[in-house]
Amino acid sequence: MKNIYKILVAFISVLAVSCNADDVENRPVITPVTEPVLLTPQNDFNIVLTKETENNVATTVVWDDAKYDGTQTVVNYTIEIAKAGTKFAAPVAVTTTTARYKALTVAELNSALVNGGFVEKEENSVDIRIKSTVGIGAEAQYSNFYTFKATPYHTPLATSHWLVGAATPGGWSWDGDAETEFPLVVGKTDVYQVTIVLKSGEAFREFLGNNFTSNGNWDKSNNYTHYSSLGYTIDDELVNANDGDSNFKYTGPTGPRVLTIDNGAKKITLD
């Protein structure tokens, strides 16, 4: 009985391998015929992206279908961008769809630009094209490309704090990008640092959040007395402004400084 069982298992195994081999040999070949054709956006497209409009449509990318020979399956289209003139040496995939158009929001386009290494808050030249793929192992096809202009906005880190005040470049304002991002040092969990131009004789405060509106987050902040009461060593060029809010007052010369708050070492320094 055991021998019969072993023979049956071996037979089934051989049959399965044979069927798999036949499936591979008989799999229909799909070959590319015609590349997709990018229609929009074209070379005259120019956009300045803003955080306030991140849910709006930045542009609708439209293209003509790619054609393939063989048993038809679903064609996937990927919108790719790259720095102008690089011949897509390092393309960034914006999104993939089976349709032949895609409405990109401001947030989607901005994220792709920032992740692709484009310069924030500056106009960039961006090449855009469509990549089509189908099945397994089929050769990808690429459309023509256009070059448009885009100015991405800065995408702050979720862990960042913020500096606002007359001593900072943006003054006491949350409008636009007036506030100064105060990020964590890479690889650290308790050290914040930024290079900032500070104005002599003026005050500022550290804020813990930002709702990215002109109202800011006035109710969540750390002032001079917050740190002094916790026993922090504070740089001699920073004193209590004694202005009713106990803000920091900068007493050094006007110019670029490196402000660091090290919560582990309990030190606030200016370099």
C-alpha positions in Angstrom: 0.0 0.0 0.0 2.8 2.4 0.9 4.5 1.7 -2.5 1.3 2.4 -4.4 1.0 5.8 -2.5 4.6 6.7 -3.3 4.0 5.9 -7.0 0.8 8.0 -7.1 2.6 11.0 -5.5 5.5 10.7 -8.0 3.0 10.5 -10.9 1.2 13.6 -9.8 4.4 15.5 -9.3 5.6 14.7 -12.9 2.2 15.7 -14.3 2.3 19.0 -12.5 5.8 19.8 -13.8 4.8 18.8 -17.3 1.7 21.1 -17.2 3.7 24.0 -15.9 6.3 23.6 -18.7 3.5 23.4 -21.3 1.9 26.6 -19.8 5.2 28.5 -20.2 5.8 27.2 -23.7 2.2 28.0 -24.8 2.0 31.4 -23.1 1.1 34.0 -25.8 3.8 36.4 -26.7 3.0 40.1 -26.3 5.1 42.5 -28.3 5.0 46.3 -28.3 3.7 48.0 -31.5 3.0 51.7 -30.8 4.2 53.9 -28.0 1.8 56.0 -26.0 1.7 59.6 -27.1 1.8 62.3 -24.4 -0.7 65.1 -25.2 -0.7 67.3 -22.1 0.9 69.1 -20.2 3.1 70.6 -22.9 6.1 72.9 -23.0 4.1 76.0 -22.2 2.8 74.7 -18.8 4.1 76.7 -15.8 2.9 76.3 -12.3 3.7 77.6 -8.8 2.6 75.1 -6.2 1.4 76.2 -2.8 0.5 74.4 0.4 -2.8 76.3 0.6 -4.0 74.8 -2.7 -2.7 71.2 -2.2 -6.1 69.6 -2.8 -6.6 71.4 -6.1 -5.8 69.9 -9.5 -2.4 71.0 -10.6 -2.7 69.6 -14.1 -4.4 66.7 -16.0 -2.0 64.5 -17.8 -3.5 63.1 -21.0 -2.0 60.6 -23.5 -3.0 58.3 -26.4 -3.0 54.6 -25.8 -0.1 52.3 -26.4 -0.6 49.3 -28.7 0.6 45.7 -28.3 0.3 42.6 -30.3 -0.8 39.4 -28.7 -3.5 38.4 -26.3 -4.8 41.7 -24.9 -4.4 42.2 -21.2 -4.6 45.4 -19.1 -2.0 48.1 -20.0 -0.5 50.0 -17.1 0.6 53.6 -17.6 3.1 55.3 -15.3 3.6 59.0 -15.3 7.3 59.7 -15.0 9.2 63.0 -14.4 12.9 63.8 -14.4 15.2 66.8 -14.3 15.2 68.4 -17.7 18.0 67.4 -20.0 18.9 64.2 -18.0 17.3 61.9 -20.6 15.3 60.2 -17.7 18.5 58.7 -16.3 16.8 58.7 -12.8 13.0 59.0 -13.5 10.5 59.5 -10.7 7.2 57.6 -10.9 4.4 60.0 -10.0 1.5 57.5 -10.2 0.3 54.5 -12.2 -3.1 54.0 -13.8 -4.9 51.9 -16.4 -6.7 54.9 -17.8 -5.2 57.3 -20.4 -5.5 60.4 -18.3 -4.8 61.3 -14.7 -5.7 64.5 -12.8 -2.7 65.3 -10.5 -3.4 67.3 -7.4 -1.0 70.0 -6.2 0.1 67.7 -3.3 0.8 64.7 -5.6 2.9 66.7 -8.0 4.7 68.6 -5.3 5.5 65.3 -3.5 6.9 63.8 -6.7 9.1 66.9 -7.3 10.4 67.1 -3.8 11.2 63.3 -3.8 12.9 63.7 -7.1 15.3 66.2 -5.8 13.9 69.3 -7.4 14.7 72.6 -5.7 12.0 73.8 -3.4 10.7 77.4 -3.7 12.5 77.8 -7.1 11.4 77.4 -10.7 12.5 74.0 -12.1 12.5 72.6 -15.6 10.8 69.2 -15.5 10.7 66.5 -18.2 7.5 64.4 -18.3 6.6 61.2 -20.2 4.4 58.1 -20.1 5.7 54.6 -19.6 3.5 51.7 -20.6 3.8 48.1 -19.5 1.7 45.0 -20.0 1.9 41.4 -18.8 5.0 39.7 -17.5 8.3 40.2 -19.3 6.8 42.4 -22.0 9.0 45.3 -23.1 8.1 48.7 -21.7 7.2 51.5 -24.1 7.9 55.2 -23.6 6.0 58.2 -25.0 7.4 61.5 -26.3 8.2 64.0 -23.6 7.5 67.7 -22.8 9.4 70.0 -20.5 7.3 72.2 -18.2 8.1 74.6 -15.4 7.2 74.0 -11.8 8.0 75.7 -8.4 7.4 73.2 -5.5 6.7 74.4 -2.0 8.6 73.2 1.0 7.3 70.1 2.7 8.1 70.4 6.4 8.9 67.5 8.6 6.1 66.3 10.9 8.5 66.5 13.9 9.6 70.1 13.3 9.1 73.0 15.6 8.8 76.6 14.4 10.4 80.0 15.2 8.3 83.2 15.0 9.2 86.7 16.1 10.6 90.1 15.2 14.1 88.6 15.5 13.4 86.1 12.7 13.2 86.9 8.9 9.4 86.5 8.9 8.6 88.7 11.9 5.5 87.9 14.0 3.6 86.3 11.2 2.5 82.9 10.0 1.5 84.1 6.5 2.9 82.0 3.7 6.3 80.8 4.6 7.0 83.6 7.1 7.6 81.2 10.0 11.0 79.5 10.2 11.1 75.7 10.4 13.1 74.4 13.3 13.8 70.7 12.5 15.2 67.8 14.4 18.9 67.1 13.6 19.0 64.0 11.4 19.5 60.9 13.5 18.5 62.7 16.7 15.3 62.6 18.7 15.9 65.5 21.0 18.1 68.1 19.2 16.7 70.9 17.2 18.9 73.1 15.0 18.5 75.7 12.3 20.7 78.3 10.6 18.8 81.6 10.7 19.4 85.3 10.3 18.6 86.9 13.7 18.0 90.6 14.2 19.8 92.2 17.1 17.6 93.5 19.9 14.5 91.7 18.8 12.5 88.8 20.3 11.2 85.4 19.1 9.6 82.3 20.5 9.7 78.6 19.7 6.3 77.1 18.6 5.6 73.3 18.7 3.1 73.1 15.8 2.0 74.7 12.6 -1.5 74.4 11.1 -0.2 76.2 7.9 -2.7 79.1 8.1 -2.2 82.7 8.9 -3.5 82.0 12.4 -0.5 79.8 13.2 -0.4 78.0 16.6 0.0 80.7 19.1 -1.1 78.5 22.0 1.6 75.9 21.8 5.0 77.3 22.5 8.1 77.3 24.6 9.5 80.7 25.8 12.6 81.7 27.7 11.2 81.0 31.2 10.1 77.5 30.1 13.7 76.5 29.5 15.3 78.5 32.3 12.9 76.9 34.9 13.9 73.5 33.7 17.6 74.3 34.4 18.8 74.6 30.8 22.1 76.4 30.1 21.1 79.2 27.7 23.6 81.1 25.5 24.6 84.5 26.9 23.3 86.2 23.7 19.8 85.1 24.5 18.0 86.7 27.4 14.4 87.1 28.8 12.7 89.8 26.7 10.4 90.6 29.7 7.7 91.5 27.3 4.8 89.9 29.0 5.3 86.6 27.1 8.8 86.0 28.4 10.1 85.5 24.8 13.7 85.1 23.9 15.5 88.3 23.1 18.6 88.1 20.8 21.3 90.5 21.9 24.1 89.5 19.5 24.9 91.2 16.1 22.4 90.9 13.3 23.4 88.1 11.0 23.2 84.4 10.3 23.5 82.2 13.4 23.1 78.5 14.1 20.5 78.0 16.9 20.6 74.6 18.7 18.3 73.4 21.4 19.7 70.1 22.8 17.0 68.7 25.1 19.2 65.8 26.1 22.1 68.0 27.3 19.6 70.7 28.4 21.6 73.4 26.5 20.6 76.2 24.1 23.5 77.5 22.0 24.2 80.0 19.3 27.1 79.5 16.9 
